[in-house]
């Protein structure tokens, strides 16, 4: 791999790594350019193991020797000429906007988006993330989904990018392994889920169509086949339009006057409870 020593944050070859903390900019520019940024040796290695292709790697000078050991799959695979850039911590911080302390960053080619049909083809347990904007929550939900038996995730048009750097890191690379797709025209797309045989369940204490929200413990005790769980945004929860369209609502019983859990925590509880259901 060609190794380039850099001494200025203005190096034009490093444009992919500039201003990584500007979420609005990255959310727009990365999908448009067909790339994403992977952070840390472990995440880069997992991305490569899942068939993703690196364009370049950026790291601090003192990490080069260690990265040669941590990323043997990079040099063992035929990815052509991957540029490796090394520089001082000061230069990297000026370039990216934060202290790069997890070993390395890599510009990766973003995989082609999956279609809704392909994601749902063999999925029995599906989760829909409605307008969840916090990348940490998105990443945590993907990690819980991977570990607790969820087959696929759908994200609404306004939901945060699962391939944003923080989402990937928090998910520990689960965004690479859990099939996911953006679901269009939300919430009218709920009808598509119903047409494909999914029982649509809002994770919410609110009642739907005259039916009281069901205790999660009772819900998982019943017969379940194809289920789509709808999780709402931080704070406001699910939109009224989604609630009106879902078949039913389910809530986690709470104690000590606590009204609800963080959406990622609630997701993990629901996923765990579903594991042993029929």
C-alpha positions in Angstrom: 0.0 0.0 0.0 1.4 3.5 -0.9 2.2 5.3 2.4 2.1 9.1 2.3 3.3 11.3 5.2 1.2 14.5 5.5 2.1 17.7 7.3 -0.9 20.0 6.5 -4.7 19.6 7.0 -5.1 21.5 3.7 -3.8 18.5 1.6 -6.4 18.1 -1.2 -6.1 14.4 -1.1 -7.7 14.3 2.3 -11.0 16.0 1.5 -12.9 12.8 2.4 -11.7 13.3 6.1 -12.3 17.0 6.4 -14.9 18.3 9.0 -16.1 14.8 10.2 -17.9 16.4 13.1 -20.2 18.4 10.9 -23.2 16.0 10.9 -25.4 17.9 8.5 -22.5 18.1 6.0 -21.5 14.5 6.3 -25.1 13.2 6.1 -25.5 14.9 2.8 -22.0 14.5 1.3 -21.2 10.9 2.1 -24.2 9.3 0.5 -23.9 11.6 -2.5 -20.3 10.7 -3.0 -21.0 7.0 -2.4 -18.7 6.6 0.6 -18.7 6.4 4.3 -16.1 6.7 7.1 -15.1 3.7 9.2 -13.4 4.5 12.5 -11.0 2.2 14.4 -9.0 -0.8 13.3 -11.7 -3.2 14.5 -14.5 -1.5 12.5 -12.3 -1.2 9.4 -11.4 -4.9 9.6 -15.1 -5.9 10.0 -16.1 -3.8 7.0 -13.5 -5.5 4.9 -14.6 -8.9 6.1 -18.1 -8.0 5.0 -16.9 -7.3 1.5 -16.6 -3.5 1.7 -13.8 -1.8 -0.2 -11.5 0.8 1.3 -10.4 3.8 -0.8 -7.8 5.2 1.7 -6.8 5.0 5.3 -5.8 7.8 7.6 -3.9 7.4 10.9 -1.5 9.0 13.3 2.2 8.4 12.7 2.6 6.3 15.8 -0.1 3.9 14.7 1.4 2.7 11.5 3.4 -0.3 12.8 0.4 -1.4 15.0 -2.1 -1.1 12.1 0.1 -3.3 9.9 -0.5 -6.0 12.5 -4.2 -5.2 13.2 -5.2 -5.0 9.6 -3.6 -7.9 7.8 -6.8 -8.5 5.8 -6.2 -5.1 4.1 -2.9 -6.1 2.6 -3.9 -9.7 2.0 -6.8 -8.8 -0.2 -6.5 -7.4 -3.7 -7.9 -3.9 -3.3 -5.5 -2.3 -5.7 -3.6 0.8 -4.6 -5.1 1.9 -1.2 -3.5 5.1 -0.1 -2.4 5.2 3.5 -1.9 8.7 5.0 -0.1 9.3 8.2 0.4 12.5 10.1 0.7 14.1 13.6 -2.2 14.1 16.0 -2.3 17.9 15.6 -2.7 17.7 11.9 -5.3 15.0 12.1 -7.3 16.9 14.7 -7.2 20.1 12.6 -8.4 18.1 9.6 -11.2 16.0 11.1 -12.3 18.2 13.9 -11.6 15.8 16.7 -8.7 13.9 18.3 -8.3 10.7 16.4 -7.4 8.2 19.1 -9.0 4.9 17.9 -6.1 4.0 15.6 -7.3 4.9 12.1 -10.1 6.2 9.9 -10.9 4.7 6.5 -12.8 6.1 3.5 -14.9 3.2 2.4 -17.0 2.6 -0.7 -20.7 2.7 0.3 -22.4 -0.5 -0.7 -25.4 -0.3 -3.1 -28.6 0.3 -1.1 -30.8 -2.8 -0.7 -34.4 -2.8 -2.0 -37.3 -3.1 0.4 -38.3 -6.4 -1.3 -34.9 -8.0 -1.0 -34.6 -7.0 2.7 -38.0 -8.5 3.5 -37.7 -11.6 1.4 -36.7 -13.9 4.3 -37.3 -11.7 7.2 -39.7 -12.7 10.0 -38.9 -10.1 12.6 -38.5 -6.6 11.2 -37.9 -3.3 12.9 -38.8 0.2 11.6 -36.9 3.2 12.9 -39.2 6.2 12.5 -37.3 9.5 12.3 -34.7 8.5 14.9 -32.1 11.2 14.5 -29.5 10.3 17.1 -26.7 8.3 15.5 -25.8 6.7 18.8 -29.3 5.4 19.2 -29.4 4.0 15.7 -26.1 2.2 16.2 -27.2 0.8 19.5 -30.4 -0.5 18.0 -28.5 -2.2 15.2 -26.2 -3.9 17.7 -29.2 -5.1 19.8 -30.9 -6.3 16.6 -27.9 -8.3 15.5 -27.5 -9.9 18.9 -31.2 -10.6 19.7 -32.7 -12.2 16.6 -34.0 -9.3 14.5 -33.9 -10.2 10.8 -34.0 -6.8 9.1 -34.3 -3.0 9.8 -36.1 -0.4 7.8 -35.3 3.3 8.3 -37.7 6.1 7.3 -36.5 9.0 5.0 -35.8 11.3 8.0 -34.0 8.7 10.1 -30.2 9.1 10.7 -27.8 7.4 8.4 -26.8 3.9 9.7 -23.5 4.3 7.9 -22.6 7.5 9.6 -19.3 7.1 11.5 -20.8 7.2 15.0 -23.6 4.8 14.1 -21.1 2.3 12.8 -18.9 2.6 15.8 -21.7 2.2 18.4 -23.1 -0.8 16.5 -19.7 -2.5 16.5 -20.1 -3.1 12.8 -23.6 -4.6 13.1 -24.8 -2.1 10.4 -22.7 -4.2 8.0 -24.4 -7.5 8.9 -28.1 -6.7 9.6 -29.9 -6.2 6.3 -31.5 -2.7 6.1 -33.2 -0.4 3.7 -34.8 3.0 3.6 -38.6 2.6 3.4 -40.2 5.2 1.1 -43.3 7.4 1.6 -43.6 6.9 5.3 -46.0 6.2 7.0 -48.1 5.1 4.0 -45.5 2.3 3.4 -46.9 0.6 6.5 -49.5 -0.7 4.0 -46.8 -2.5 2.1 -45.7 -4.3 5.2 -49.3 -5.4 5.9 -49.6 -6.6 2.3 -46.5 -8.8 2.8 -48.1 -10.4 5.8 -46.6 -8.4 8.7 -48.5 -7.6 11.8 -47.5 -4.0 12.5 -46.9 -3.2 16.1 -46.2 0.3 17.5 -43.9 0.2 20.5 -45.9 2.8 22.4 -48.1 3.1 25.5 -50.7 4.9 23.4 -53.9 3.1 22.5 -54.8 2.4 18.8 -58.3 2.2 17.3 -60.0 1.7 20.6 -57.6 -1.1 21.6 -55.5 -0.6 24.7 -51.8 -0.8 24.4 -50.8 -4.4 25.4 -48.2 -5.3 28.1 -45.1 -6.6 26.3 -45.2 -9.8 28.5 -48.7 -10.7 27.3 -47.9 -9.8 23.7 -44.9 -12.2 23.4 -46.9 -15.0 25.0 -49.3 -15.1 22.1 -48.7 -16.6 18.6 -46.4 -14.5 16.5 -45.4 -15.0 12.9 -44.3 -12.0 10.8 -44.0 -9.0 13.0 -42.9 -5.4 12.2 -42.0 -3.4 15.3 -42.2 0.4 14.8 -40.0 2.5 17.1 -40.4 6.3 17.3 -38.1 9.2 17.5 -36.4 10.4 20.7 -38.7 12.5 22.9 -41.9 12.7 20.9 -42.2 9.0 20.1 -44.2 7.7 17.1 -46.1 10.2 15.0 -49.9 10.2 15.1 -50.0 9.1 11.5 -48.0 5.9 12.2 -50.0 5.1 15.3 -53.3 5.3 13.3 -52.0 2.9 10.7 -50.4 0.2 12.9 -52.4 -2.9 13.9 -51.7 -2.7 17.6 -49.5 -1.0 20.2 -47.3 -2.7 22.8 -45.6 -1.1 25.9 -43.0 -2.0 28.4 -44.4 -1.9 31.9 -42.5 0.6 34.0 -42.1 1.2 37.8 -41.2 4.1 40.1 -43.0 6.8 38.1 -40.6 6.3 35.2 -42.6 6.9 32.0 -40.4 5.2 29.4 -36.9 4.1 28.4 -34.5 5.5 26.0 -35.5 4.2 22.5 -32.3 2.1 22.2 -32.9 0.6 25.6 -36.5 0.0 24.9 -35.6 -1.7 21.6 -33.2 -4.1 23.3 -35.9 -5.1 25.9 -38.4 -5.8 23.2 -36.0 -7.7 21.0 -35.0 -9.9 24.0 -38.6 -10.6 25.0 -39.4 -11.7 21.4 -36.6 -14.3 21.3 -38.6 -17.1 22.9 -42.0 -16.2 21.4 -43.6 -18.5 18.9 
